[in-house]
Amino acid sequence: MIESLTATAPVTASLADVLSAHLASLTPRDLLAARQAIDLDIDLENGVTHDRLSARFVLEEPGVGLGDRWLPGGYGQLLQHLAAGLRIRLSTPVRCIEWSTAGVVVDGEKADCCICTIPLWLLPTLVLVPGLPRTHRAALENISVGLVEKVLLRFDERWWPANDNGYLRWYDEPAGWGEWLDLTDGVGVPMVAALIAGDAVRRRHHGRSDQQVAIDVAGALRRWAGERVRSGR
Ligand SMILES: Cc1cc2nc3c(=O)[nH]c(=O)nc-3n(C[C@H](O)[C@H](O)[C@H](O)COP(=O)(O)OP(=O)(O)OC[C@H]3O[C@@H](n4cnc5c(N)ncnc54)[C@H](O)[C@@H]3O)c2cc1C
């Protein structure tokens, strides 16, 4: 199905282009199933509108879930390994990078070169002297930054049904906290991370207190767990 959707589409087709014709051809039942799959498999991964996504890239990329590997001990050990022997200054935001073929000056300190890896949406907070070359700016204008957020909840006990691969999914209407990672086995305490993306972040997360968000997430998890128990799955 996915191959037939992208096979005839131009390489530059957006997901919106490809999906609009396909969704219009579906029965109401199939449309609901397709929308739920889009919510969880595409929107939760990307968090941007479909006109900003490449149909080919998004539909042909393998998703997450089955077969994923968890890193025992967490990502921290990778960072510790890479940081060994380096002088690292935490909580020291860089404000200005002056660069030329002769080298760089970062907040007044000279260096041979600078590798700048801050998130793209923070780039405007930096003063770059001179600014980025035209080709860099043109490339950056074609990259969107998605809105995807995670909320971690810790409980006294794991009261929700456990799942072999640690992923819990909930098809809510309209989309909300659609996916949880059950971190209990990994971190050793009953804990879930709830994911939310795109418009749902604005509807259910932003502008609310931490407590309101926590209650909303716990409610969604409770509804999902109740449904699982009722349906015997
Ligand atoms: C909600 C959410 C869930 C995700 N889940 C997963 C997942 O399950 N698996 C996965 O593989 N990836 C996941 N990702 C993606 C992953 O977190 C990112 O791809 C990865 O962290 C990007 O790494 P980075 O080094 O580019 O940027 P970041 O990790 O954002 O690091 C940028 C660093 O730059 C620092 N910085 C910013 N401004 C300055 C400044 N002026 N001066 C100095 N330092 C500055 C910041 O403090 C930060 O430490 C998730 C992302 C989000 C938002």
The ligand as an SDF file (V2000), in Angstrom:
LIG
                    3D

 53 58  0  0  0  0  0  0  0  0999 V2000
   10.1910   14.8170   23.0520 C   0  0  0  0  0  0  0  0  0  0  0  0
   11.3500   14.2230   22.2960 C   0  0  0  0  0  0  0  0  0  0  0  0
   11.4900   12.8600   22.2730 C   0  0  0  0  0  0  0  0  0  0  0  0
   12.5550   12.2760   21.6130 C   0  0  0  0  0  0  0  0  0  0  0  0
   12.6790   10.9270   21.6760 N   0  0  0  0  0  0  0  0  0  0  0  0
   13.7380   10.3440   21.0900 C   0  0  0  0  0  0  0  0  0  0  0  0
   13.9340    8.9270   21.2130 C   0  0  0  0  0  0  0  0  0  0  0  0
   13.1590    8.2260   21.8410 O   0  0  0  0  0  0  0  0  0  0  0  0
   14.9980    8.3810   20.5960 N   0  0  0  0  0  0  0  0  0  0  0  0
   15.8850    9.1400   19.8930 C   0  0  0  0  0  0  0  0  0  0  0  0
   16.8530    8.6090   19.3730 O   0  0  0  0  0  0  0  0  0  0  0  0
   15.7290   10.4760   19.7770 N   0  0  0  0  0  0  0  0  0  0  0  0
   14.6740   11.0890   20.3600 C   0  0  0  0  0  0  0  0  0  0  0  0
   14.5020   12.4340   20.2560 N   0  0  0  0  0  0  0  0  0  0  0  0
   15.4190   13.1860   19.4280 C   0  0  0  0  0  0  0  0  0  0  0  0
   16.7390   13.4490   20.1350 C   0  0  0  0  0  0  0  0  0  0  0  0
   16.4910   13.9150   21.4410 O   0  0  0  0  0  0  0  0  0  0  0  0
   17.4600   14.5100   19.3370 C   0  0  0  0  0  0  0  0  0  0  0  0
   17.5300   14.0990   17.9870 O   0  0  0  0  0  0  0  0  0  0  0  0
   18.8620   14.7070   19.8680 C   0  0  0  0  0  0  0  0  0  0  0  0
   18.8530   15.0360   21.2320 O   0  0  0  0  0  0  0  0  0  0  0  0
   19.4790   15.8590   19.0950 C   0  0  0  0  0  0  0  0  0  0  0  0
   20.7940   16.0210   19.5610 O   0  0  0  0  0  0  0  0  0  0  0  0
   21.5600   17.3480   19.3210 P   0  0  0  0  0  0  0  0  0  0  0  0
   22.9150   17.2030   19.9170 O   0  0  0  0  0  0  0  0  0  0  0  0
   21.4580   17.7260   17.8830 O   0  0  0  0  0  0  0  0  0  0  0  0
   20.7250   18.4840   20.0860 O   0  0  0  0  0  0  0  0  0  0  0  0
   20.4180   18.6180   21.6300 P   0  0  0  0  0  0  0  0  0  0  0  0
   20.3740   17.2990   22.3100 O   0  0  0  0  0  0  0  0  0  0  0  0
   19.2070   19.4980   21.7100 O   0  0  0  0  0  0  0  0  0  0  0  0
   21.7060   19.3730   22.1830 O   0  0  0  0  0  0  0  0  0  0  0  0
   21.9400   20.7470   21.9040 C   0  0  0  0  0  0  0  0  0  0  0  0
   22.7070   21.3080   23.0820 C   0  0  0  0  0  0  0  0  0  0  0  0
   23.0860   22.6510   22.7780 O   0  0  0  0  0  0  0  0  0  0  0  0
   22.9890   23.4020   23.9620 C   0  0  0  0  0  0  0  0  0  0  0  0
   22.8800   24.8240   23.6120 N   0  0  0  0  0  0  0  0  0  0  0  0
   21.8120   25.4940   23.1190 C   0  0  0  0  0  0  0  0  0  0  0  0
   22.1070   26.7850   22.9190 N   0  0  0  0  0  0  0  0  0  0  0  0
   23.4050   26.9420   23.2990 C   0  0  0  0  0  0  0  0  0  0  0  0
   24.3020   28.0680   23.3340 C   0  0  0  0  0  0  0  0  0  0  0  0
   23.9370   29.2870   22.9310 N   0  0  0  0  0  0  0  0  0  0  0  0
   25.5490   27.8600   23.7830 N   0  0  0  0  0  0  0  0  0  0  0  0
   25.9650   26.6350   24.1760 C   0  0  0  0  0  0  0  0  0  0  0  0
   25.1680   25.5320   24.1740 N   0  0  0  0  0  0  0  0  0  0  0  0
   23.9070   25.7020   23.7300 C   0  0  0  0  0  0  0  0  0  0  0  0
   21.7460   22.8760   24.6420 C   0  0  0  0  0  0  0  0  0  0  0  0
   21.7680   23.1920   26.0100 O   0  0  0  0  0  0  0  0  0  0  0  0
   21.8900   21.3710   24.3800 C   0  0  0  0  0  0  0  0  0  0  0  0
   22.6240   20.7460   25.3850 O   0  0  0  0  0  0  0  0  0  0  0  0
   13.4660   13.0680   20.9200 C   0  0  0  0  0  0  0  0  0  0  0  0
   13.3340   14.4510   20.9260 C   0  0  0  0  0  0  0  0  0  0  0  0
   12.2830   15.0240   21.6060 C   0  0  0  0  0  0  0  0  0  0  0  0
   12.1650   16.5430   21.6450 C   0  0  0  0  0  0  0  0  0  0  0  0
  1  2  1  0
  2  3  1  0
  2 52  2  0
  3  4  2  0
  4  5  1  0
  4 50  1  0
  5  6  2  0
  6  7  1  0
  6 13  1  0
  7  8  2  0
  7  9  1  0
  9 10  1  0
 10 11  2  0
 10 12  1  0
 12 13  2  0
 13 14  1  0
 14 15  1  0
 14 50  1  0
 15 16  1  0
 16 17  1  0
 16 18  1  0
 18 19  1  0
 18 20  1  0
 20 21  1  0
 20 22  1  0
 22 23  1  0
 23 24  1  0
 24 25  2  0
 24 26  1  0
 24 27  1  0
 27 28  1  0
 28 29  2  0
 28 30  1  0
 28 31  1  0
 31 32  1  0
 32 33  1  0
 33 34  1  0
 33 48  1  0
 34 35  1  0
 35 36  1  0
 35 46  1  0
 36 37  1  0
 36 45  1  0
 37 38  2  0
 38 39  1  0
 39 40  1  0
 39 45  2  0
 40 41  1  0
 40 42  2  0
 42 43  1  0
 43 44  2  0
 44 45  1  0
 46 47  1  0
 46 48  1  0
 48 49  1  0
 50 51  2  0
 51 52  1  0
 52 53  1  0
M  END
$$$$
